[in-house]
Amino acid sequence: MNNSYEDVFTEAEQLLKNNQDHDAEEKYLLLYDKEHKELSPIASFRLGEIYNRKKLVKESSQFHTNAFLQDPLLANKLIPETHPMYHFNYHSFKEPEHKVTACPLCSLQGELHSCYNSVTNVDFVQGFNPVRIWMQCRPCNHIFAHNYPSELNKILTNSSPELYFQKRVETLPIIGDIYSNIKRFSKGSKLLDIGTGAGEMAAVAKEFLYSITGVEIRPVYAKHVSDTLEIPIVKTDIMHYETNELYDVIILGDVIEHTPEPLKVLKKVRTLLKKDGILWISTPNFESGYTAIMKDKDAMWRVCEHVNYFSYTSLLKALEISGFVCMEYSASKRFYGSMELIVAKQ
């Protein structure tokens, strides 16, 4: 390899590290040529990030995609060997995709918002396109995925990322405070936990003497939590959950951002709630103080499973359309950049 190319690349990397995007861009463009087979794919990836920050979404998408086309094994040049996606091969991405341009809340046409490469996230799931384009509906102040797998539920059901299965026991006291607060709004004991995951919310609910039923789309997670906590966990998507029961409390923790049709989910949840019951909902907030500080370094932009990204404004709108009213808002103490709401039927 020509040492001058290596020198240019080293200079570009340092400039990028120093947040000098403009100067770094000039260097990377010198390397963006198929002749430079070692450096060009990485330069293309970096240009994708730079152009995203410049709000040139189409160009960002092209650079990110070209990076993989030039080197399908690019991931092993970007992330450490211990990373779960170190061996990712772009040729393995063959799933058909939905392409969405209309807001899932109001159906108005959205506009291009940003483009991120999610292969660097530890929670990337095989079957997703690593290049994610986000759209924005300005009237709703809502952000939604332009592209996601057509067989989304199938991919989720058949996957079990280790990251989502790690028990975050340090959050248990925080969850205890959440339930103490929930009891201010609902004295009932019948609880439905939608998206049980590793089971932290359900475990603390059991400690608070709730009668718990869980719903979990991933069978591996469902079985483990059911066996560990000795509670019933139904292995299904919430939209396919059928019961004659009504619940005093429904937990919708970090679920709504995973569904392409959030209004349908919220309306379904409403039918499962008692007249005086409450819904506790947690989801990332792209207008959080954390995201405002971290900007494009916030990992939430690169979570491939997320297909909706709410603001407080857009979540309130979704809740109002679905027949809910917000009783309390708080910033999450469990996850940076997330919000937690207690809501009731209107």
C-alpha positions, 0 to 999 in steps of 0.5 A: 500500500502506498504510504502516502495514502496511509498518511492521508488516512491517518491525518483524516482520522485525527481530524475526525477525532478533533471534530474537524469534519470539513478538513477530514472530509477533504482527506477521505474524498482523496481515498474514496476510489476503488483503486485504494481497496484497503482504505476506500471502504473505511473512507466511504463509511466515514464520509457517510457519517460526515454527510449525515451530520451535514444533513445530506441524507441521500449522500450519506446513505450512498456512502454507507452502502458503497462502503459495504459494496466495496468491502462486505466484511467491512465490520471487521475493520471498524469494530473490535474482534470481541464485538458480536458483529465483527464477522458480519458479511453484508452479502448475508443481508438478503431480506426484503424491506418495507419502504415507508414515507408516510408518518405512522401517526398522521399519514402525512408524507415525511421528509428525510431526516438522517442516515446511520450505520447500525452494524457498529452497535452491539445489538445489531440483528442479522436480517436488518439492513445495517444502513438505516434511513430515518424520516421525520414528520414535522407536524407530529414532531415524530421520527420513523424508519424509512426502511425495515425488514418486511418479515420484522416479527419473524426476525425478532421471534427467531433472534435472541441478542445477548445484550437484551438478555443481560439482567441489569440488577442494578436497575432493580431499586429504580424499578422499585421506585417506579412501582411505588409511584404507580401505586399512587395511581392504581391500587389494583394488583392485576398486571400485564408486562408486555415485552418482558425481556430479561424480566427485571420489571416482572421480578420487581412487580412480583416483589410488590405482590402483583399478579403478573402475566407477561407477553414476550415475542421471543420464545427464548426470553419468555421461557427463561423468565417464566422458569426463573420467576414462575409466572405465566409468559405468553409467547406472542406479539401483543397484537396476537394476544387474546384474553378475557382478562382486564388489567389494573396496570399494564407495563409497556417498557421499551416496546412501542419503538419496536413496532411499525404501527404504534397506534394499533398497539396502543389501541390494543393495550387500551382494550386490555385495561380496566376503566380505572387502570393505568398504563406505564410506558417507557421509550427513547425520546429524541428530544431528551437532554441526553440526545441534545448533548450526545447528538449523533453519538447517541446509540439510539440512532443506530438500534436496528430494531427501533422503527419509531423514535418518539419525542414527548410531543409525538408520544402525547399525540399518539396517546391522545389518538389512542384514547389516553391522557398523560398523568405524569412524565419523567426522564428515565433513570434506567436508560439515558435519553428515555422518557417514562409516562404514566397514562390513563384512559380518557 
